[in-house]
Amino acid sequence: MPCVSAEKLCFSYGGKSVVEDITFTVNTGETWAVVGRNGAGKSTLIKCLCGLLSPVRGNVSIDGIDITKMPPKESAKRIAYVPQGTNRTMPPFTVREYVGMALFPYNTGFMGRLSDDNKKCVDDALALTDACHLADRSMNTLSGGEFQTALIAGAVAQSTPFLLLDEPTTHLDPFHKENIRQVIERVHKERGTAVVTVTHDVNFALSTHKNILAVINGKVFFNGTKDEFCVNAVDNLEKIFSIKFRGIDGGKNVCFYETAE
């Protein structure tokens, strides 16, 4: 089965270790949440997984091929990355134009024109992410939740087996947070896409993903299924975040957690 694998991965900024000796594998169709405190190395790890950062030691491979030896167009056909949606300033592209640009690995048309097949990919991505109503809006006019949805639509248009998301619900209101959660679940269910999400929203992590990778100070604290994590969830969360937690019965076989006084 295709997989993305990190082997004894290490990364540092200015000589300070941020990711230390992490071994981690994501197989096709799996959903993983990477959780931990700010500064724990989560975002650095996911950037290493998609090739934006090169590790100082260890390696990342996609389907057994070292990602550093893979041409960018080839890696972009296998893995898609969605950065934190901070509603950053962008050129005045429409959402449809932005999503179309995500198809650069496949675009062989004259002067970058999208083929009919590529246009259909754009339409399908907009529909799957519930972003059709945004298609003709400028990226610079979108709210935070709309902007994040557009970013995900672009990644979905790449039609990769792996989707990596960095804090997709940060700063979003409950409506847009739930919308993003449903989009992720829909992409996974309808396309079988493996999803890796960096988040410090523990309830989003546990309600949307089947596997948990917890990181403390750049090192793996937990690597396994959600069910295994939840056997001692309160204790695990307290160790990860260094504060008290308590469980709340959320019904529908889901237990939610909140900080305790």
Helices and strands as residue ranges (DSSP letters): E 3-13, E 16-27, E 31-35, H 42-49, E 57-62, E 65-66, G 67-69, H 72-76, E 79-82, H 95-101, G 110-112, H 116-128, G 132-134, G 139-141, H 144-157, E 162-166, H 174-191, E 194-198, H 202-208, E 211-216, E 219-225, H 226-231, H 233-241, E 245-249, E 255-259
